[in-house]
Amino acid sequence: MESHRQCKTVVIACVSPSVADISMTMGTLRYTVPIKIGQLNREKAKPNPKNPATWSNAVLKEWVHETSGGAVSADMLCPHESGMQLLRVPETEFICRVMEGSNRTFEEKRTKAFYTSLWKLLIDARTAERKAKLRPKKPFSYKDYQQQAKEWLVEHNRNEGEKFNLEREKEWEETTKARVAELERNQLRLQKDTSERERSRDGKKNE
């Protein structure tokens, strides 16, 4: 289970340490195990001040106060709703909340205009986002080509440097093994010469 919205969810699972309740405990655990944190590295979407669908409750209340000039009570219109939640409220309920929050000082026509202004902000913001996505990309210039070639050259040199270091490391290992083998051969040769000298000395003494 995973949510793309900015929210916090708390799940309480009741389990029992008793052997008699093991079947119910296992059933509860099977249900709660899939509920986990989704993508930890996901970047949170930054709220767009021009898009009411991304507004929090505090930003929405501030907009209500500024747009209505303090005539509409934000606590009556949106006591806990975010921008997206208020946009899902039916028009009739929205108008009733505005009229109750303004102590009937807002006429129905003015209330309808207030509702339309909120939706106009949403439509304008989504139209701008759509145009930004459909905007043609900047043509690939010679400077872009030079920059891309430079980045490729740096990456290539880094890879070649790592390859060169690996080759040097292998060469050093092979040289070290050859030197160790040569030292072992010299040591065996020295031991052999020493033993032969001792034998010749013993033979001369016996004569």
Backbone hydrogen bonds, N-H to C=O, Kabsch-Sander energy under -0.5 kcal/mol:
donor,donor_aa,acceptor,acceptor_aa,energy
7,C,5,R,-1.3
13,A,11,V,-0.6
14,C,12,I,-0.5
15,V,13,A,-0.7
21,D,18,S,-0.6
22,I,19,V,-1.4
25,T,21,D,-2.3
26,M,22,I,-2.4
27,G,23,S,-1.9
28,T,24,M,-2.2
29,L,25,T,-2.4
30,R,26,M,-2.4
31,Y,27,G,-1.3
32,T,28,T,-2.0
33,V,29,L,-2.2
35,I,32,T,-0.8
36,K,1,M,-0.5
36,K,34,P,-1.0
40,L,38,G,-0.7
42,R,39,Q,-0.8
51,N,48,N,-1.5
54,T,51,N,-1.8
55,W,52,P,-1.1
60,L,56,S,-2.3
61,K,57,N,-2.3
62,E,58,A,-1.9
63,W,59,V,-2.1
64,V,60,L,-2.3
65,H,61,K,-2.2
66,E,62,E,-2.3
67,T,63,W,-2.9
68,S,64,V,-2.1
69,G,65,H,-0.6
70,G,65,H,-1.4
71,A,68,S,-1.1
73,S,101,G,-0.6
74,A,72,V,-0.6
76,M,73,S,-0.5
77,L,73,S,-2.0
78,C,74,A,-2.8
83,G,55,W,-2.2
84,M,53,A,-0.5
86,L,82,S,-2.2
87,L,83,G,-1.9
88,R,84,M,-1.0
89,V,86,L,-1.2
94,F,90,P,-2.4
95,I,91,E,-2.6
96,C,92,T,-2.2
97,R,93,E,-2.4
98,V,94,F,-2.3
99,M,95,I,-2.4
100,E,96,C,-2.3
101,G,97,R,-2.6
102,S,98,V,-1.4
103,N,100,E,-1.0
104,R,99,M,-2.9
105,T,102,S,-1.6
107,E,105,T,-0.5
111,T,107,E,-2.5
112,K,108,E,-2.4
113,A,109,K,-1.9
114,F,110,R,-1.9
115,Y,111,T,-2.1
116,T,112,K,-2.4
117,S,113,A,-2.0
118,L,114,F,-1.2
119,W,115,Y,-1.7
120,K,116,T,-2.4
121,L,117,S,-1.6
122,L,118,L,-1.4
123,I,119,W,-2.5
124,D,120,K,-2.7
125,A,121,L,-2.2
126,R,122,L,-2.4
127,T,123,I,-2.3
128,A,124,D,-2.1
129,E,125,A,-2.1
130,R,126,R,-2.2
131,K,127,T,-2.3
132,A,128,A,-2.1
133,K,129,E,-1.7
134,L,130,R,-2.0
135,R,131,K,-0.8
141,S,139,P,-0.7
145,Y,141,S,-1.8
146,Q,142,Y,-2.5
147,Q,143,K,-2.6
148,Q,144,D,-2.6
149,A,145,Y,-2.6
150,K,146,Q,-2.3
151,E,147,Q,-2.4
152,W,148,Q,-2.4
153,L,149,A,-2.2
154,V,150,K,-2.3
155,E,151,E,-2.4
156,H,152,W,-2.7
157,N,153,L,-2.7
158,R,154,V,-2.1
159,N,155,E,-2.4
160,E,156,H,-2.9
161,G,157,N,-2.5
162,E,158,R,-2.3
163,K,159,N,-2.5
164,F,160,E,-2.9
165,N,161,G,-2.5
166,L,162,E,-2.1
167,E,163,K,-2.4
168,R,164,F,-2.6
169,E,165,N,-2.3
170,K,166,L,-2.5
171,E,167,E,-2.6
172,W,168,R,-2.6
173,E,169,E,-2.3
174,E,170,K,-2.6
175,T,171,E,-2.5
176,T,172,W,-2.6
177,K,173,E,-2.5
178,A,174,E,-2.3
179,R,175,T,-2.3
180,V,176,T,-2.5
181,A,177,K,-2.6
182,E,178,A,-2.2
183,L,179,R,-2.5
184,E,180,V,-2.4
185,R,181,A,-2.2
186,N,182,E,-2.5
187,Q,183,L,-2.3
188,L,184,E,-2.3
189,R,185,R,-2.5
190,L,186,N,-2.5
191,Q,187,Q,-2.5
192,K,188,L,-2.3
193,D,189,R,-2.5
194,T,190,L,-2.6
195,S,191,Q,-2.3
196,E,192,K,-2.1
197,R,193,D,-2.3
198,E,194,T,-2.1
199,R,195,S,-2.0
200,S,196,E,-2.3
201,R,197,R,-2.4
202,D,198,E,-2.4
203,G,199,R,-2.3
204,K,200,S,-2.0
205,K,201,R,-2.1
206,N,202,D,-2.0
207,E,203,G,-1.4
